[in-house]
Amino acid sequence: MKEARVAELKARLSEYLRFVRKGNEVIVYDRNEPIARVVPYTSSGALVVREAISKYRTLGDIPIPPMEKPLGFDPVEVLLADRNSEV
């Protein structure tokens, strides 16, 4: 396994891809934080892209589940008060 910063990966992408093609992994870092892992491609992976199935036509059609306990306040009023307040 190798580690590479974003700028280094961009500058030497072909070299890193050859390394991955041989079965190795590369961890990509951005400002000392790991952000990605480049691994060899396998065609038998479990990831399948399919079209979303929606039983609701609009967001308004989605039922809101009942609250188990009353909140004691109106959340809409709290949101409106927050939006109207100047910070």
Beta strands, then each sheet from edge to edge (+ up, - down):
strand 1: 2-5
strand 2: 26-30
strand 3: 33-38
sheet 1: 1+ 2+ 3-
end
